[in-house]
């Protein structure tokens, strides 16, 4: 008699192996680069919002952080933008070497050694560009556009700080106020371009002669101010003679008169000190022959 077929249990021939599936593609690298760069960009934005933040400092911090995070040998930021010119910055504030001079013709961007795959540097580069532009704007806000010296507002701030330090610590300085002689006649006879040249010439002479720590400013149309720490007033005439002679072509300096006052021995308040130097300036102008 035929026997009915019985179902075979699943484990009659041992455990059933799992089905063989095709191997999946290896998982992609975790997307750490974009998130890391975004985090760094956000940190730079916060630092940029701080008062008196240094654009150059922010830029180098970005390069150094990128090198440290990705364990790189080097990172270089190339900037070639209107208003900023062409500039190249290297991590660690290093100069370019023979291996990096190839970037002299590169476009604006972040370049790393070794290359970092999928590095999203757009935010960091944009923040660095903004930081540099703010540095330029800050410089323009503090300096006279014609001469490149400090402007009146900057000079007033420097003089206020100098008076405060002098009063507190008894640190002496000499304030000198200068005014070009016959400046109006120069403009009338030779044009305003000649007047501008005279102002720029005097400013360039100040830069050549003054020491580090001395401050020079254009504080009016043809009026200049000098703040000279630890300068004996008897040394000022010799200093100004060197200003007269400080032209590489030997061209004569535009004639000027000056007055000075010493802080804190003669005055230890801003208005009094400035008025004293200004009065002496105009007394000197009256003594000059026409």
C-alpha positions in Angstrom: 0.0 0.0 0.0 1.4 3.3 -0.9 2.4 5.4 1.9 1.5 9.0 2.2 4.4 11.4 1.9 5.3 13.0 5.2 6.6 16.5 5.4 10.3 16.6 6.0 11.2 18.7 9.1 13.4 21.8 8.4 16.3 20.5 10.4 16.3 16.9 9.0 19.5 17.7 7.0 21.1 20.1 9.5 20.6 23.8 10.0 19.4 25.7 7.0 22.1 28.2 5.9 20.9 31.8 5.4 20.4 32.9 1.8 23.5 34.2 0.1 23.0 37.8 -0.9 25.3 39.9 -3.1 27.8 41.9 -1.0 26.8 45.6 -0.7 29.1 48.4 -1.8 31.4 49.5 1.0 29.9 52.3 3.0 31.1 55.8 2.0 33.4 57.7 4.2 31.5 59.5 6.9 30.5 63.0 5.7 32.8 64.6 8.4 34.4 67.1 6.0 31.4 69.3 5.3 30.2 69.3 8.9 33.6 70.0 10.2 34.1 72.9 7.8 30.7 74.3 8.7 31.5 74.1 12.4 34.8 75.9 11.8 33.1 78.5 9.6 30.6 79.1 12.4 33.4 79.5 14.9 35.1 82.0 12.6 31.9 84.0 12.2 31.5 84.3 16.0 35.1 85.4 16.2 34.6 87.9 13.4 31.7 89.4 15.4 34.0 90.3 18.3 35.0 94.0 18.6 38.4 94.7 17.0 38.7 91.3 15.6 41.8 90.9 13.4 40.9 89.7 9.9 44.5 88.4 9.3 44.3 86.6 12.7 41.0 84.9 11.8 42.5 83.8 8.4 45.5 82.2 9.9 43.5 80.6 12.7 41.3 79.0 10.0 44.4 77.6 8.2 45.9 76.3 11.4 42.7 74.6 12.5 42.2 72.9 9.2 45.8 71.6 9.3 45.3 70.3 12.8 41.8 68.7 12.2 42.7 66.8 9.1 46.4 66.1 10.1 47.7 67.9 7.0 51.2 68.8 6.1 50.2 72.2 4.8 47.3 74.4 3.9 47.4 77.6 1.8 44.7 80.1 1.1 44.9 82.0 -2.3 42.9 85.2 -2.6 42.6 87.0 -5.9 39.6 89.4 -5.6 38.7 93.0 -6.6 39.6 95.4 -3.8 41.8 92.9 -2.1 44.4 92.2 -4.8 46.3 88.9 -5.0 47.5 87.5 -1.7 48.6 84.1 -0.6 48.6 82.9 3.1 50.1 79.8 4.4 49.4 77.9 7.6 51.7 78.8 10.5 52.4 82.2 8.8 55.1 80.4 6.8 56.6 81.9 3.6 56.0 80.1 0.4 58.6 77.5 -0.5 59.6 76.0 -3.8 56.8 73.4 -3.6 54.1 76.0 -3.1 55.1 78.6 -5.6 53.0 76.8 -8.2 50.0 78.5 -6.5 51.2 81.9 -7.5 48.8 81.6 -10.5 46.0 79.7 -8.7 42.5 81.0 -8.3 40.9 82.0 -5.0 40.5 78.9 -2.9 41.9 76.6 -0.2 44.7 74.3 -1.2 45.9 71.5 1.1 48.7 68.9 1.2 47.6 66.2 0.9 44.3 66.8 -0.8 41.2 66.2 1.3 38.5 64.5 -0.7 35.1 66.2 -0.6 36.5 69.2 1.3 33.7 71.8 1.4 35.7 75.0 1.9 33.3 77.5 0.6 32.1 78.9 3.9 35.6 79.2 5.4 36.9 80.9 2.3 34.0 83.3 2.3 34.5 84.2 6.0 38.2 84.8 5.4 37.4 87.1 2.5 34.9 89.0 4.7 37.5 89.3 7.5 40.1 90.7 5.1 37.6 93.2 3.7 36.8 94.3 7.2 40.5 94.9 7.9 40.6 97.1 4.8 37.6 99.0 5.9 39.0 99.4 9.4 42.2 100.7 7.9 40.4 103.2 5.7 38.3 104.4 8.7 41.4 105.2 10.7 43.6 106.7 7.9 43.6 109.7 5.7 43.1 108.5 2.1 45.4 111.1 0.6 48.5 110.7 2.8 48.0 107.3 4.3 48.6 108.8 7.8 46.2 108.6 10.7 43.2 110.8 10.3 41.9 113.4 12.8 39.6 111.0 14.6 42.4 108.4 15.1 44.8 111.2 16.2 42.4 112.4 18.8 42.0 108.9 20.2 45.8 108.4 20.2 46.3 111.7 21.9 43.7 110.9 24.6 45.3 107.6 25.3 48.8 109.2 25.5 47.6 111.9 27.9 45.9 109.2 30.1 49.1 107.1 30.2 51.2 110.1 30.8 49.1 111.3 33.7 48.9 107.8 35.3 52.4 106.6 34.8 54.2 109.9 34.3 55.3 108.8 30.8 56.4 111.9 28.9 55.7 112.7 25.3 56.0 115.7 23.0 53.1 116.8 20.9 54.1 118.6 17.7 51.6 120.5 15.4 52.8 121.4 11.9 51.3 123.5 9.2 52.5 124.0 5.7 53.6 127.5 4.8 51.9 129.3 1.9 49.8 126.3 1.1 46.9 128.3 -0.3 49.3 130.2 -2.6 50.7 126.8 -3.8 47.2 125.6 -4.7 46.3 128.9 -6.4 49.5 129.1 -8.4 50.1 125.5 -9.3 46.8 123.8 -8.8 45.4 121.4 -6.2 47.4 118.5 -7.7 50.6 120.3 -6.6 49.1 120.8 -3.1 48.2 117.1 -2.9 51.8 116.2 -3.9 53.2 118.4 -1.2 51.0 116.8 1.4 52.0 113.3 0.3 55.6 114.2 0.2 55.6 115.4 3.8 53.7 112.3 4.9 56.3 110.0 3.1 59.1 111.8 4.9 57.5 111.2 8.3 57.3 107.5 7.5 61.0 107.5 6.7 62.2 109.4 9.7 59.9 108.6 12.7 60.6 105.8 15.0 58.4 102.8 15.7 56.0 104.0 18.4 55.9 107.6 17.1 52.5 108.6 15.5 51.9 110.9 12.7 48.5 112.1 11.5 46.9 114.6 9.0 44.6 116.5 11.3 43.4 119.2 8.9 43.8 120.4 5.3 47.5 121.2 5.5 48.0 120.5 9.3 49.7 117.5 10.8 50.2 116.2 14.3 53.0 114.2 15.7 53.0 112.3 19.0 56.6 111.5 20.1 57.0 109.4 23.2 60.1 110.0 25.4 61.3 112.8 23.1 63.0 115.8 24.6 61.6 119.0 23.0 65.2 120.1 22.3 65.5 117.2 20.0 62.5 118.1 17.8 64.3 120.7 15.6 66.9 118.1 14.6 64.2 115.5 14.0 62.4 117.9 11.7 65.6 118.8 9.9 65.9 115.0 9.1 62.3 115.1 7.8 63.3 118.0 5.5 66.2 115.9 4.1 64.4 112.5 3.9 63.7 112.3 0.2 65.6 109.7 -1.9 65.6 112.1 -4.9 66.9 115.0 -2.9 63.8 117.1 -3.6 63.2 119.8 -1.1 60.5 119.4 1.5 57.5 121.7 1.4 58.2 124.5 4.0 56.3 124.2 7.3 56.1 125.8 10.7 55.5 124.0 13.9 54.6 124.3 17.6 55.1 121.8 20.4 54.0 121.1 24.0 55.2 118.5 26.4 53.0 116.2 28.5 52.7 116.0 31.5 55.2 118.7 32.5 53.5 121.6 30.5 50.0 120.2 30.3 48.3 117.0 31.3 44.9 117.5 29.7 44.0 116.9 26.0 42.5 120.4 25.3 45.2 122.3 27.2 48.0 120.4 25.6 46.7 120.8 22.1 45.9 124.5 22.5 49.4 125.2 23.8 51.0 123.5 20.8 48.6 125.2 18.4 49.3 128.6 19.9 53.0 128.1 19.5 52.5 127.0 15.9 50.8 130.2 14.9 53.3 132.3 16.8 56.0 130.5 14.7 54.1 131.2 11.5 53.9 134.9 12.3 57.7 135.0 12.8 58.3 133.6 9.3 59.1 136.0 6.6 56.4 136.4 3.9 
